[in-house]
Amino acid sequence: MRVFEQSRSAVAKRAGQSLDERRRNRLRALIASTENEGARLQFWARNGALAAIALVIILVFKWDAQMLYVLSALAVFFLTGLFSYRLAIAGKRKMPIGLILGVLDIVLLTFLMVAPSPFAEFEPPAAIALREGGFKYLLIFICLGALSLSVRYAVYLGTAAAISWGLAVLWVAERPQSIVPNLFHQHFDPKEWMRLYLDPNFVNVTEQVVNVALILIVAGIIGTVVLRARNLADEYTKAERARYNLSRHFSPNVVDVLAAADEPFGPIRRQDLAVIFADIIGFTAYTEDHPAEQVFQLLREFHRRMEAVVFDHKGTVDNYIGDCIMATFGVPNPAPDDAARALRATRAMILALDEWNDERAAAGAEPIDIRVGCQFGPVVIGAIGSERNLSFAAVGDTCNVASRLQNLCRELDAEICVGAAVIEAAIAAGDHQASAGFINHGAVAVRGRDALVDVWYRPKRERMAA
C-alpha cells in the first residue's frame, strides 16, 4: 500500500510540474550525460598531453633514476585518469568522485613541482621551484575540467589549485633557508631588490599572491564560459523544441517564418481561411476486423501521406481526429491563393490515395477509400489550451461546413465536396484550373446550419490530374 501511495504521489508530482520545469529536467539529464561524455574526452586529452610530455622527457633528458621518477609520476596521472574514465563509461562518476580525483591530480602535480626529487643529483633551494612558473601547469588541469561542461567542477578545480599552490608557497616560505621579506610595506632600493631577487632562497610573496589570483581568475573565466555554454544549450533546446512542435502542424517554410517571430500567431483574430476535412470511409468496421497494431499502422500511414500533401501545398495541419485530418490554408498569414491551393490539395489527396492503394494491392492488402470536404470563409483563429498543452486552432461556421461537406460525399457518391465559396475565391484569385473537374450540385441543407450551402463535387468515378 505504501509503494502504491508513493507511486501515486510521484505521478501527481510530475503532473504538477510546469512545462518549463519538465523541459529543464530533460535538459539536466542531457547535461549529466554530456558531462560523462566530457569525462571521456578529458581522458583522451590529458593522455595526449601526458604522452607529449613523456616523449619530450625521453628525447631531451638522460635515462636515470630522476627520469624514471618523473615518468612514474606521469603513469600515476594516467592511472587516475583511467579510473575516472572507467567510472564515466559505467555511469558511476558522480560529482563528489570526480572532484576527489581532480583534487588528487592537483595535489600530486603541486607536490611534484615544489617538493624536491629524492633521485636528483643536486637539490636546489625550495624557493627556486616557485620561480619556474610551475603553477601554469595547474591551469592545464583546470582547462581540462571545462571539458566536462560542469560549472561546479571547473570552479572547484580552480579553487583547489589556488589552495594547493598557496599551501605550497606557505610550505616553501616556512623553510629555514627561505628569505621572505615583507614586500607589501617595505621599500627597497634597486640594488637591494636585485640582490634579493638573485638570491636562490628568495621567496617573492607578491608574485605568488598574483599567481594565486591568476589561477582563480582563469577558473572564474572557464566557469563563466561553461555556464554560457550550458545556457546556450538551454536556449537551443527550447528553440528546437518549439520548432519541432511547429513542424508537427506547419510546412517547413512556414516553420521558418514562425520560429523567427516573437509572437507568431498574435492575438485571437478573425480572417478568411480554406478548411479541409479528410477521413477514411469504413474505418470503424476496419478497426473491428483488424488487430490494434494494424489499425494504428494504417492511421500513421494515412496521416503521413495526407500531411505531406498539405505541406506540399503550403497548408497547415490543424488537428488529427482519429481517422480524420483537418487542414487549413491561410495560417499564419492569409494569401490570395489560399482557396486555390486548398482545391489543388484536395485533388492531390486523392492522387496520394491512389498511389497508396497501388502499394497496398501489391502487398495483398485491401484498398482504402477516403472522402474530402472543403470550405472557404471566415474563422476565428488563435492559441488555445493551457501551458501544458498549448495549440493553435481555427473554429467557426466554415470549419463546421467543411466537416459536413466531407460527410456529404457519401450521399453524392463523390470523392470531394466543396463549398461554392472555395470555387469563387480560387477564380477571384485568377486560378481557373484549380476548380477543374468540379461539378455544381446546387444548394444543399447541411446538419446544424439553417442556411443552404451551394455545393460543388467531384464524382468518385473520376480521377483527374491535380
N, C-alpha and C positions, 0 to 999 in steps of 0.2 A: 504493500500500500504506500509506503514511504517513497519507493522508487517511482511509482506512478505519479505521486504528487510532485516529486522533484522534476520529472519529465514534463508534466503539465505546466509547472512553473517556468521551466526553461522555454517551452513553446510560447507561453504568454509573454515572457520577457522579449523574445525575438520579435513577436508580433507588435510589441510596443515600441520597438526601435524605429526611429525615423529612417527615411530613405538615405539621408546623409550619413547616419550612424552605420547603417549596413554597408554603405559604399566604403566608408573609412575602415571598417573591419576587414573588408575584402582587400583593401589597399595594404593594411598592416600585414595581412597574411602573405600578400605578394612580396612586400619588402622583406619580411622574415625569410622567405625563400630566396630572395635576391641576396640577402646578407650571407646565407650559407653558400650560395654560388660565388659570392665575393671572396669567401674564405678559400675556395679552391683557386681562384685567380691570384689571391695573395700568396698562396703556397708556391705556385709556379713562378711568380715574380720574384719572391725572395730567394728561391732556389737559383734562379738565373743570376741574381746579384751575388749570391754566395759562390756560385761556380766561377763567376768572373773574378772575384777577389782571390779565390783559391788558385786560379790559373796565374794571376799576376804574381802571387807569392811564390809559386813553384818556379816561375820563369826568372824572377828577379833575385830572390834570396837563396842562400846556400842551404843544402839539406843538413839540418842539425836538430838538436832537441828543441830549440826555440821554434823552428818551423813546424815541427810535429805538434808542439803545444798550441800554436795558432790554428793549424789545420784541425786539431781535436776540438777546439772551441767552435770552429765553423761546423763541424759534424754535430755538435750539441745543438746549434741553431737549426740545423737540418732536421734533427730528431723532434725538437719541439714543434717545428712547422709541420712535420709529417703527422704528429699526434693530433694537432689541431685540424689538419686536413682530413684525417680519417674520421674524426668526430663530425666534421661538417658533412661528409658523404653519408654518414649514418643518421644525420639529422639530430645529433645529440650535442652539438656545440652551442650550448646556451650562453647567454651574455656573461654570467659570472665566470664560467670556464674560459671563455675567450679572453676576458680581462686578466685572469690569473696567468694564462700563458703569455699574453702580451707583456704584462709587468715582469714576468720572469725573463723574457728576452731583453727588456730594457735594463734590468738589474745586471744581468750577465754581461751585456755589452759595456755598461758603465764600469763594471769590475775589470774587464779585460783592458779598457783604455787607461785606467788610473792605477790599478794595483800592479806592483812590479812582477815581472815574469820570473818564476823560480828557475828557469833554464837560461836566463840571459847571462852572457859573459860579463856584461857591465850593467850595474844598476844605477841609472841616473836619478837625480833628485826627484821626489814625487811631484814637485811643482812643475817640472818640465812637461809632464803628461797633460797638464791643464793648458799649456801653451800650444800644443799641437792641434788644437781645434777639434778634438775628438767628439765634442758634443754634436757636431754636424751629422755624424752617423746616426745619432738618435733621431734626427729629423727624417731620415730614410724610413725608419720603423713607423714613425707617425704617419708618413705619407702612405705606406703600405696599409695602415689601418683604415685609410679612407676607402680602400677598395671594397670593404665590407658594406659600404653605404650606411653605416651606423654612426650617428652623430655622437652618441654616448661613448662608443668605442674609441673614436678618434680623439675626443676631448679627454677621456680618461687616460689614454696612452700619452697624450701631451702632458697632462698633469703628472703622471707617473715619471715621465722623462725629466721634467723640471725638478721634481723632488729628488729623483735619483742623482741627477747631476749636482744639485745643491748639496746633498749629503756628501757626495764625492769631494766637492770643493771644501766643505767643512772638515772632512777627514784629512785632506792634504794640509789645510791651514793649521790643524792641531798637531801636525808632526813637529818634533822638537827643532829640526833644522830649518823649518819654513820661516820665511820673513813675511810678515803680514802687517804692513803699515796702515794707518788709518788714512786712506786716500780721500775720504769724504770731507774731512775738515782740516787736513794738513796740507800746507803749500810747500812744494819742493822746487828748488831752482833747477834749471835744465840739466846741469852736471850731476846733481844729486839724483834726479829722476833717471838719468841714463845709467848711473851706477847701479841703482836698484833694478832697473829693467834688465840689465845684463847679468845680474846675479841669478844663477840657476835655481836658487831656493826662493826667489821672489814670487809671491802669490798676488796677482793683480785682482783684488777683490771687486773693484769697479767693473772690470772687463767680464768677470764671471757672473756678476749680477745682470749685466747686459745679456750675456749668453742665456741665462735662465729666462729672462724676459723674452728673448727672441724665440726660445722654444715654446713658451706659452702663446706668443703672438702667432707663430706658424700653426700651432694646434688650433687656435681660435679661427684662423682663416680656413683651415681644412674642414673644421666642423661646420663653418658657415657655408662652405661650398657643398658639403654633403647635405646639409639641411636644404639648401637651394635645389639640389638635385631631387631630393625627396618631394619637395613642394611642386617642382615641375612634373614629377611623375604623378602626383595627385591631380594636378590640373589636366594633364594629358589623359589620365584615366577618366575624369569627368567629361572631357571633350569627346573622347572616343565612345563612351557610353551614350552620350547624347546623340552622337552621330549614328551609332548603331540603332538606337531607338527610333530615330527619324527614318533610317533606311528600311525599317520594317513596314513603313507606310508610304514613303515617297520614293520617286525615281532618283537615281544618283545625282542628276544635275540639279534637282530641286533640293536635295540634301545639302549640297554645297552652299546654296543660297541661304537656307535656313540656319545652317551651322555658323555662318558668318554674321548673322543678325543677332543683336542683343535681345530683341523681343520679336521673334519671327512671326508669331501669329497675331500679335497685337491684341487689342480689346475685342470683346464679342461684337460681331458686326453682321449685317445683312447684305448679301450680294447674290448675283445670279450664278448658278453652277449647273453643270451637267452631272447627273447622278445615274449610275449603272448598278443594277442588281442582277446577279447571275447565280443560279443554283443547279444542282443535279436533279434530274427527273427520276423519281422512284428510289430515292436514297433510303427512305425508311424501310422499304422492302429489301433493299440490298443489305442493310445492317442486320436484318433478321436471318438472312441466308448465308452470311459470311462471318468468319471469325473477327474478333475485335481488332486484331493486328492488321488484318487485310483491309478492314474498314478505314483505319487510321492511315494506312499507306495510300489508299485511294484519295482520302481528303488532302493529304500532304501534296500528292502529285497534282491534284486539281487546283489547289491554291497556288502552287508554284507556277503552273503554266498560265493561269489567269493573271496572276500578279505580274509575270513577265510581260504579258500583253499590255496591261495597264501602264506599266513603267515605260514600255517602248513608245507609247503614245502620250508620254509626259503627264500621266494621271496620278492620282493618289489613292492608295488603298485605305479606305476609311475604317473598315471593320471586316472581321470574319465571323459569320454567324452560322455555326455548324457547317452544312454543305453549301452555304451561300457566301458570296463575296460581294461587298459593297465598295464601289469606287466612285470618286468624284473627279471632275475636271474643272480647274479654276482655282485650286488651292496650291500655294498660299496667295497667289496673285492672279486675278482673272485676266483672260486674254480673249481677243475677238474670235479665235478659232476653237474655243473650248467645246462647243457643241459639235463641230465638225470632227474634232479628234475623238470625241466620245462615240460618234456614229461609226467612225472607222475602227475604233476599239471593239465595238460590239461584233462587227463582222470578223475582225481578227480573232476574237474569241472562238467563233465557230470554226475558222480555219485551224486554230490550235487544237480544237476538239477533234477535227478530222485526222490530224497528224497523230494525236494520242490514240485514237481508235485504231488507226493502222498498226501502231506498235502493239496495242493490246490484242488485235486479231492475230498478229504474227506470234504472240506469246500464248495464244489459245484462250484469252480472256474475253468475256462478253463486252460489247460496246457500251459506252456511256453516252447519255444524251443530256443536254442542258437547255435551259430557257433563259433568255436575257431580256430585261426590261430597262428602258432608259427614258429619262425626262429632263427637261431644262427649265429652270425658273428660280425664283428667289428662295434662299435658305438662310438660316441663322447658323453661323459658324463660330467656333471658339473652343478653348480648352475647358474640359470638364473633368470631374473626378477629384481625388484628394492627392496629398503629397505622395502617398504610397503608390497610387495608380492614376497618374495624370495622362489623359489622352486628348486628342483633337477630334471633334465631332461636328457633323453637319446635320441639322434637324430642320424639319419643316414639311409643308404640304408636298413640295417637289419630291422629297425622299419617299413619302408615302405613296405617291402616284407611281413612281418608278418601281416600287415593290409590287404594287397592284398590276402594273403592266407586265411584269415578269410572270405573275400567275395567270394573266390573260392569254399567254402564249398557248396554253393547253386548249382553251376554248376555240381559238382561231387556228389551231394546228400550225402554229408559227414557231420559228426558231428565235425571232427577235420581235419585240413590240416596243415602239417608241411613241412619245407624245408629239403632236404636231409642232410644239414649241421647239423641239430639238431640230426638226427639219427646217423650220423657218429661221432659226438662229444660224444654222450652218449656211443656208443660202444667203442670208443677210451679210455674212462674213465673206461672201464671194466664192464659197466652195460648193459647187453644184454636184460634184462627183461623190461627195461623202454620203449623199442620200440615195445613190443609185441602187436600184433593186427593191426599194421600199414601195409598198402599195398602200394607198389610203383606204382605210376601212370605214372611216366615219366616226361619228360621236358614239361613245360608249359610257355607260354608267359604271363606275367603279365603287367597290365597297368602301364605306366610310367617308364618302365625298358626295355632296349634293350636286355640284356642277358636273356636267358631262366632260369627257376628255376626248378630244379628237385624236384617233389612233392611226398610226402607220405601222405596217408589219412586213416582215419577210417570210414567205411561206417556207415551211420546213423542207420541202422537196427541192428548193433552190439552194445551190451552193455556188456563190459567185466570188470572184477575187476581191480582196479588200483593197 
